[in-house]
Amino acid sequence: MELDVTDELQAYFDAKGKVVLNACPGGGKTTAIAQKIINLEDEYKKTYGNHSGIACISFTNAAKDELNLTYNQLCGNNLKYPNLVSTIDSFINTYITLPFYYLLERNFARPQILESNTRLDLFWKTKYTNKKGQLVDGLKNPMNSLKAMSGRSIYYQYLPSTIRLEPDGSYSVNGNAPSEEKVDLEVFEKYCKYIKGWQFKNGLITTNDSAYIALRLLRKNPKICEWLASRFPHIIVDEAQDNSLMQHQIFEELNSQGLENIEFIGDPYQSLYEFRDANPQLFLDKYNSDDYVGLELSNNRRSPQHIIDCFSLLRPKDERTILSACKTDLEEPILIYKYKDGDRGKIINHFEEYCASKDLKKIKVVVRGNSIRNKMLGRDAQQRPWHNALAYDLIAAKIEYDDKNLKDAINIARNIVIRLENRGLSFVDFGHLRAELKTDYLNNARIIKFVKGLPELVNTIEDWSQLCPAYVKKALNLDYDIDFGMKKTSKYFAKTTRTEPVSAHFNRVDIDKTSSLTTVHQVKGKTLDAILIFFDEKNHASNINFRDLEPDADGFIKEKKRIIYVAMSRPKHLLAMAFPQKISDEQLINKFGKDISTINLD
């Protein structure tokens, strides 16, 4: 791999201390990070010895893997000890929270990080016999004694999975203050303290809990900071636009207690993780601060200028400064489709055929979120034939396997198998067993075989309801029968559905190839040959629409516009967009210019 060292890139290579690098899409930030590590390795070995290195911390596994690959392509070696590439959650868990947890809790269970916060909601549920002798759902003590204004338990107002600790030690509901109209704040605090106290004692912590614990440990135990600064005298935080306030404060604490070299690298326009507390404004504040060296990478090596001009529509006019530095321009026009109900499959097929004719191989079709993707795949069926949720989980595992999404299929099926083979397993023990089996490759192979053998979804709902329980019992060698509890009829289950294939309601319906259909989050950080973006018809607050293709007048663009920005900045050669039929040709030309190519498939 050849590296074109521009003045901007050289300035970054030379920078040390507290650095912020604002890198545009296709700006080569991953290559820049990898090359900087290579440049510093020998110097740091002489300065710090054989057991101190550079830690490069990214937000996702995909970004971590890309850095490892780029490093290998640049120097022919694998990045190894004493250097480290890690996700930010893994770094915090591995180097702060888990090894030093004992300093926080004297009597505690072996801590584990929960994969899903919603598991916390299940622990408090129980069943009891009411005055009529009926077995009904309820809550364990002391949940019922902690009441909301409605008279019911606060549990029903604010689920345990939504309760978070903030950097100052206060409690929030997914980052928001509780409503004083719904709960007494003192009772709310008691509720939160009890939940978090139980969690910490039992070692069941969320990623947010882990970050809070890490920050608390660093503040109370300076020796941890000293050790980390010695082990990693240089920390590079990639994708820093997605860091939360808590994560920023962890790195600031390390810096204030001895870490000399800390870099934050990212692009605030590509911040997509508000649901995990991403706050791009914190990145911008550092970039504009006199306490940091603020640098830029403004040459896009990925896309031709006409694609750059499209995604730059979301930037203020005085910030549309990104220039193309790509070496190959196939001069493919911006491709615009118009769709109506029912023909999205035709558009996807046309796009895939068009790309094949141009020898564009790395292609994706993207939508805003999984709910829309599932709708396009036919997975939002309203039919609910069974009482037992197990049936729907088995269908989900089978669909993911058929779509070659093996990781998702294994994760779903692993939970199913653990529950079926270990009835009565406590919530805590279930979590420990799942964590142990996650890296048990023989067990994972067994899980794949189990999913592969599930009855095909072309069977009728009635037949599948008999075949599947029998298969599961035999495959897992269970000593009890399984009953899906088929409903007679209901609002969500018409009687005639019994003789229809399962796939008619729970499988993909109009798209032959689903491997290209994904969400914007899944292509973040990737380089593609071509992309097709579906814009929504309805003007819902969470949808992406034609009218969103402009900057926000009241400050930095909101996340849904950043989602569009990320999607539009992925392709090297072809950007295609699909809009509802009501968007006129005049509107499209006014927005994108007259050189677009509009396709109607009527």
N, C-alpha and C positions, 0 to 999 in steps of 0.2 A: 504494500500500500504506500503510495506516494503522498506526501503531506506538503501542501502549498502554505508556507508560513507567511501570512500577511502581517502588516504592522499591528493589527488588533490582536492576532494570535500571539505574536512575540511579546506584546505587552502583558498578556496573561501568563505566558511562560515565566516571565521575569518577576511577576508580582508575588510577594509573600506577606505574611501578617494577616490582617483582616480584609478579605477580598470578596466582592460581589461581582459575578459575571452574568450580565443580562444577554442571553443568547437567543437570536431569532430562530424560527423554524428552519431546519436544514443548515443551521450555522456551523455544524460540526463540533458541538460541545462535547460529545462522547469521545471523539477523536482527540480533541484538545486535552481532555482530562487524562486519557490513556497516555498521550505523549508526555504530558507534564510528569506523570508518575515515573515514566521511563527516564526522563531527564534528571529526576531528583534521586533515583534509587542509589546510585553509587555515592553521591554526596552525603546522603543521609546515613548510609552504612558506615562511612568514615566518622561522621559527626556523632551519631547516636548508638552505633554498635549493631550487632547482628539480631537483636531482639526487639528493636523499635522500628516501626514502619509507618506507612501512610494508610489511613482508613478512608476508603471511598464509600459513602453511604448514599443509597438511592431510595426512592419511595416504593418502587415495585420490583418484583423478581425479574420482569422483562427487561427493565433498564439495567439491572445488575448483570444479567446474562449478556446484554449487548456490550457492556463495558469490558467484560472478560474476553469476549470474542474480538473486539477492536484492539485490545492490548496484544492479543496473540497475533493478529494480522500485522501489527506494526513492528513487532520485534521477534516474532516466531516462538516466543515462550509463553507459558501460562503464568498469570499473576499469582504469586505464592507468598507464604510467610517470609518475613514479618509483615508484609502488606496484607490488606484485607479489603474485599468487596462484600458489602452486606446491605440488606434492606434496613431502613431506619428502625423498624419495629424489632427486627432480629438483633440489631446492635444494642438497643436499649435493654432488651430482655437478657441477652447473653452476657453483656459486659457490666451491667449495673443492677438491674432488678433481681434476677435469679440468684447470682452469686452472693449478693449482699442483703437479700430479703430477711435473713435471720436478724439483722440489726434493727429491723422495723418491728418484727413480731417474735416474741419469745416462744410462745406455744402456737405452732401452726402446722398445717398439713403441707406436704411437699407441693410447692406452688406450680400451677399450670396456667398457661394463657388460653383463654377460651377462644375457639374459632368463631363461635356465634354468640353474641350477647344475649340473644333471645332464649338461650338455654337457662338463663337465670330466672326467667319467668316461670319455668316448669317446676322448679324446686318447691315453691310455696303452695302449689296446688295439692289438694287432697280430696278424699271422698268421705262422707259421713252419712249416718242414717238420721233423717229428719223425724219430726213428731208423727208423721204418717207412716213411718217405717220404710220410707223410700230411700234408696242410696243416691245421693246427689253430690254435685261438685261443691267444693268449699276451699277455704284457705287455712293454712297452718297458723298457729299462734306465733308471734303476737300481731299478725297482719290485721286481724279483725278489730283489734283495739285501737288501731291508728286510723282514724276516720277523716274522710274529706267532708266538705260542707254539705254534700248530698246525703250524708249519713252512712254511706258505704265505705269500705276500706279504700285508703289512698291507692292501694294496689291497682284498682280498676281505673283510677284516674291517671296515674303515672306508673307504668310498669317498671319493675326493677331494672330491666335491660336499658331503660332510658335515663337512669340516674347516673350522673357523672360528677366526678370531683374536678374542680377547676384549680388552676395554679395557686390561687390564694387560699385554698382549702374550703371554699364554699361549695355548695351543691347546686346542680342545674339539671334541667330536663333536656337532654341532647343540646346543651349549650345555652338554653333559654331559661329565664327565671320562671318559677311556677306562678300560676295565677292566684292572686290573693282572694279572688272571688270563688275559687274552687277549693282552696286548702288554707288552713291556718299555717302560717310560716313556721311557727315553733313545732307544730305537729309534723309538718313536712320534714323539718331538720331531724327530728327523732326517727322518722321513717327511714331517711337516707342513712343516718348514722348506723342504724341497726343493720340495714342491708349491707353496707360496705364493711362493717365490723365482722359480720358473718362471713362475707366473701374472703376477707383477708385472713381470718382465722382458719378457714377451710382451704386457703390457697387457690381459690377460684377467681382469677383476675382477668379483666378485659385489657385490650391494648391501651386504652385510655388510663385505666388503673395503673398499668405498668409504667406508663410515662409519668404519672403523678408520683408514684412511689420512687421512681428513679430521681426525679427532681428533688424530692424530699431527702433522699439518701445523700445526694451530692451536697445539698445545703448543710446538712447536719454532720457530714463526715468528709472533711476536706482531703483526707488521705486517699479517698477513692478518686477524686479529681487529680491528685498528684500522680497516682498510679496510671490513670488513663492517659494523662499528658505525657508520661514517660513511655508508655506502650505505643501510643499514637501521637507523636509530636506534630503531625500534620493531618488534619481532617478535612475532607472535601465532601460537602453535602450537595449531591446532585438532585435535580428535580425539587429544588428548595422552595419553589413557588407553592408546593403542596404541603409544606410543613404547617403544623398547628402552632398556636401560641405556646403550648406546653413544650413542644419539641424545640422551638426557638429558644425558650428559656433554659432548656437543658444544655444546649450548646453555648449559650451566653454564660451560664454558670461555669462550664468547663473553661471557657476563655478567661473569665475573671479570676479563676484559681490556678492559672499557670499554662493553659494551652495557648501557644504563641501563634500557630498558623491554622486559621479556620477560613474555609471558602464556602460561599453559598452560590450555587450555580443553577440557573433556571430561566424561565420565561413566564412572567405573570399572566400573559395572554393564554397560556396553556394550563392553567390551574383548573382541575376538574373534580377535586375531591372535597367539596364543601361538606358532604355528608360525613367526612372524617375530619372535619374542622380545618381543612386547608384554608389559609388566609393569605392570598397573594399580596395584600397591602403591607404585610410585615416584611416581605421580600423587597417591595418597592421602598419602604422606609429605610431599610439598610442600604439599598442602592443609592439613595439620595442623601445618606448621612455622611457627615464629614469624618466620622469614626471609621469608615470603610473606604477602601479603594474601589471605586465603581468603574467597571469596564464593560465593553460591548463586543458582541460578534454580530455584525449586521449584514454579512454577505451570505445569501442563501445558495448553497451548493447543490440543492436538491431539485428545485423547480424552475421552469422558465418564467420570465417576467409576467406574462399574462395570467398565470396561476397565482403568483405573488400578489398581483394587483387585485385579484378577486378576494383573497382572505384579508388583504389590507383594508378593504371596505369597512372592516370592523374596528379599525384604528382611527383616531382623530387625524385630520388631514395633515397636521404638522408632525405626526409620528409615522407617516407612510414613507419611511426612509429605507426600507429593505430592498436591496438590489440583488438581482440574480447573478450567480457565479457558476451556474451549471454548465457542463461541457457539452451536453447533448440536448438539442431542442428539436423534437420531431414535428413541431408546428401543428400539433393537434389542437383544434379549436375547443373552446369550452362547450361541452355537450349538455343540452337541456332537454329533459323529457317532461311531458305533461301527462298526468295520470288521472284516472277516475276510479271509482270503486270497482274492485275486482280485477284490475289489469296490472297490478304491481308485479305479478309473476312474469307477465309478458315483457315488461320493461327490464327486469333482471335478466331474463333469457337473452333479450336483444343486446344488452350491455355486455354480457359474457361472450356472446358470439362476435360482437364488434371487436372486443379486446383480443379474442383469439385470432381474428383476421389481421390484426396489427402486431401479433406476437407479443402482446402485453400479458405477462404471466402472473405477476404478483398483483392480484386485484382483490378488492373488498367492496361489499355493499353494506353501508352503515345506516343505522337509525339511532334515534335518541337514547333509547334504553331497552332493557330486556323485555319489558311488558309489550312494547311495540314489536320487537323482534319475535316474541312468542306469538303475537297475533298474526304476523305475516307467515309464521310457520304452522299456524293452526293449533297453537297450544293454549289458547285462551277459551277453550270449549266451556259452554255453560252447563253441559250435562254433568250431573254428579250422581252416578248410579249406585255408589256404595256408601255405607256408613263408616267403614273402616278406612282410615287414612293410609293404611299400608298399601292398598291397591293403587292409589295415586302415586305414592313414592316408587313403587315397582315400575309403573308406567314411565315415570320420569327417568329412572335409571336406564330402562330399555331404549327410550328415545335418544338419550345422550350417547349410549353405546352405538346405536344405529347411525347416528350422525358423526361417529368417530371422535366424539368428545370424551375420551377414555377417562381423563382425570375427574371430570364431573360425574361420570357414571360410577366410578369407583367410590368417590366420596359419598354419594347418595346410598349406594348399595352397602358400603361398610357399616353405616349407621343402622341400616335395616337388619343386617346379619347379626350385629352385636346385640341388638334388642331381642331378636328372635331366639338367639342361642343363650341369652343370659337374662331370662325373665326375672323381674324383681331386683335387678341391679340398681343400686342407688345412683342418684344424679352425679355425685362426686366420683364414684367408682367407674361409671360409664365414661366420664371424661378422661380419666386416667387410662382406661383400657383402649379407648379410641386413639389417644395420643401414642400409645405403645404400638398399636397395630398399623398406624399410618405409615411407618417406615419398615414394616414387615413385608418384604417383597414376595415371600412365598404365600402369605395370606392375601396380598393384593392380586397375585396370579389366580388364587382360588376365587376371589371376588369376581374377577373378569370372567372366569369360566361360569360362575353362577349367573351373571347377568346375560351372558351370551346364550345360555340355555333357556332363558325365560320364554314362555309361549309367545309366538309372533302376534303382533297387534292387528293382523288381518283377520284374526278370529273374531267372531261376534262377541258382543259384551257378555251374553249369556254363557257361551262356551268358554270364553276366557276366564270367567268367574269360577268355573269348575277346574279348568286345566291349571291355572296359575297356583292356587293354594295347594293342589296335589303335587305340583312340581317343586314348590318351595319346601314342603314337608319332606319330600324324598331327597332333594339335593342337599339339605342341611341336616338330614337325619334327625328330625324333630320327633319327640315322643307325644306330641299333641296335634290336634287338627287346627287348621286356620280357616276362618270364615270371614269373607269380605263384607257380609251383611248387605246383600243387594236390596235396594229399596223396592217397594211395590210400585210406587209412583210418587212424584213430588213436583214442586215448582221447577226443579232443576233436573228432572228425569222423566221424560215421556216414555210411556210403556212400549211404544213402537221401537224405541231405541235398542231394546234388548237384542233384536235380530240384526242390528247394524254392526259393522266392524268397529273395534276399538279405535282403529286408526282414523276413522271418519270424524272423531271428536277430539282425539288426543295426540294426533301426529301431524306432521307437515302436510299441507294440502295442495299448494299451488306452485311449489318451488322444488324442482328436481334436485338441485345441488344446494345444500345449506351451508357448505363449508365456507362460502364466500360471504354469507350474510352474518353480520355481527353488530356490535355496538361501537360507538365512538371510543369509549373507554378502552376497548380491546385493541384499538389500532394506535393509541397514543404512544408516541416515541418511535413508531415504525416508519419505514420508507416503502412506498408502494409504487408500482408502475401506473396504476389507475385506481380511481375510487368513484363510487356512485353514492350520493348522499340523498336520502329521502327527507323532504321537508313536509311537515304536517299540514293538514287541511284546516283543522280546527284551531282557533286562536286561544288555546288553553295556556295558562301561565307556565306550565312545564314543557309545552311543545315548542319545537323550533319551526319558525315560519318565514316566509319571504320577507315580511316586514322587519324581521330581526337583523337583516343584513345591513346594519349601520351602527355607528358608535352610540353609546349611551350619552345622553346630553348632560346627565347629572353625575359624572365621574367615571371611574373605571368600569369597563363592561361587566355585566352580570355573568354568572356561570353558564347559563344556557347559550349565550353568545360565544363564550369561550369554547364551548363544545363544537359549535360550527367552525370556529377558527382552527381548532385542532384538526377536524376532519378535512377541511379544505386545503390544509398545508401538508398533507401526507404524500400526494402523488408527484412522481418525476415527470410524467408525460401527459396524462389525461385526467382532467377533472370533469365529472359528470354530476348533474343535479336533477332531481325529479321534484316537480312542483305540482300542486293541484291544478286542474284544467282551468279554473277560474282566473289564474294569473295570466294576464294578456301578454301578447308578443311585445306590445309597446312598453309595458312595465319591465319586461326582461331586458329589452334593448337599452332602456334608460338606466338600468342598474348595471348591466355587464358589458354594454357596448354592442356594436353592430356585427362584430366578427363571431358571435356565438352561432352554434348550429343547433336549431330546434327540431326535435323529432316527435311526430305524432304517430302513434301505432294503430290508429283507427283503420 
